[in-house]
Amino acid sequence: MSFWGRIFNALGFEGEKKQEDTTKNVKVGDAKYDLVDNNYYKNLPPVRLVLDQKQLQNTINELKDLKSIIFDFTNFDSNLKYRAIDFLAGSIFALEGDLKMLETDKFLCRLELEEE
């Protein structure tokens, strides 16, 4: 390494031989993900757009088989939206599941897997 190279390294500048980082990172908002698993999107639960009470009941019945669904209430009637979310929360509680709010009108619902 040359005289000037040592001075630049001491000041914090990159040296002549720079090793490249081989890991791939994606920055989304404040989160940082490593792109290792190509099956990421296959493991995501399905998203169901709920428009009315009848469709909500049908989707809860579908949840019993799938064990995990994302409920989307963005197009639900605003007057009945909170009542429907309370109904969903009660149903998930009765099914011994877990309810998490992802966004303002999107909820992840997972049922507990039975241990054999």
C-alpha atoms as one frame of an Amber mdcrd trajectory, in Angstrom:
protein
   0.000   0.000   0.000   1.316   3.402  -0.910   2.021   6.275   1.428  -1.107
   8.157   0.331  -3.187   4.985   0.579  -2.310   4.638   4.277  -3.200   8.276
   4.902  -6.547   7.902   3.116  -7.303   4.740   5.131  -6.482   6.564   8.355
  -8.898   9.332   7.384 -11.655   6.805   6.686 -11.561   6.717   2.888 -11.816
   3.405   1.082  -8.605   1.612   0.226  -7.426   0.616  -3.211  -8.697  -2.960
  -2.886 -12.361  -2.948  -2.009 -14.182  -6.172  -1.221 -17.742  -6.217  -2.520
 -20.636  -7.284  -0.330 -22.258 -10.370  -1.881 -25.435 -10.371   0.229 -28.557
  -8.854  -1.284 -30.560  -6.584   0.988 -33.807  -4.831   0.194 -34.803  -1.782
   2.205 -38.554  -1.261   2.533 -39.427   1.579   4.859 -37.501   0.947   8.059
 -37.337  -2.823   7.558 -34.426  -4.704   6.071 -34.931  -8.135   4.532 -32.421
 -10.660   3.255 -33.427 -12.231  -0.048 -32.728 -15.834   0.825 -36.061 -17.643
   0.643 -37.608 -17.712  -2.833 -40.777 -19.311  -1.450 -41.692 -16.230   0.597
 -44.791 -15.341  -1.418 -46.011 -18.938  -1.445 -46.132 -18.875   2.363 -48.226
 -15.702   2.664 -51.850 -16.123   3.698 -54.523 -15.223   1.147 -56.122 -11.767
   1.260 -59.920 -11.608   1.282 -61.695  -8.344   0.454 -64.781  -8.217   2.670
 -67.692  -6.142   1.338 -70.646  -7.130   3.548 -71.668  -9.174   6.602 -72.581
 -12.297   4.616 -69.194 -12.347   2.917 -67.524 -11.883   6.320 -69.320 -14.957
   7.676 -68.326 -17.012   4.624 -64.696 -15.918   4.951 -64.648 -16.868   8.658
 -65.926 -20.315   7.665 -63.144 -20.481   5.071 -60.635 -19.546   7.799 -61.417
 -22.819   9.586 -59.920 -24.720   6.643 -57.055 -22.385   5.692 -55.938 -21.534
   9.276 -54.675 -18.094   8.183 -56.319 -15.253   6.196 -55.806 -11.510   5.829
 -59.153  -9.685   6.052 -59.378  -6.423   4.093 -62.156  -4.036   5.169 -61.180
  -1.075   2.953 -64.392  -1.215   0.868 -66.711  -2.198   3.729 -69.584   0.147
   4.617 -68.050   2.736   6.967 -71.132   2.791   9.236 -70.890  -0.949   9.917
 -67.122  -1.424   9.676 -66.369  -1.334  13.416 -69.289  -3.627  14.153 -67.938
  -6.116  11.601 -64.438  -5.910  13.085 -65.909  -6.598  16.548 -67.753  -9.591
  15.089 -64.505 -10.830  13.547 -62.628 -10.383  16.838 -65.294 -12.347  18.713
 -65.238 -15.119  16.123 -61.453 -15.387  16.270 -61.599 -15.495  20.073 -64.195
 -18.277  19.946 -62.011 -20.241  17.506 -59.004 -19.722  19.828 -57.092 -17.785
  17.193 -54.956 -14.689  16.948 -55.955 -11.335  15.428 -53.364  -8.719  14.472
 -53.910  -5.356  12.810 -51.615  -4.929   9.791 -52.917  -1.600   8.521 -55.924
   0.576   9.261 -58.424  -1.776   7.600 -56.379  -4.983   7.222 -56.219  -7.734
   9.817 -54.224 -10.969   9.932 -56.197 -13.825  11.469 -54.500 -17.081  12.426
 -55.959 -20.072  14.167 -53.910 -22.074  16.641 -52.553 -25.252  15.098 -53.676
 -28.323  16.973 -50.869 -30.340  18.515 -51.112 -34.073  17.997
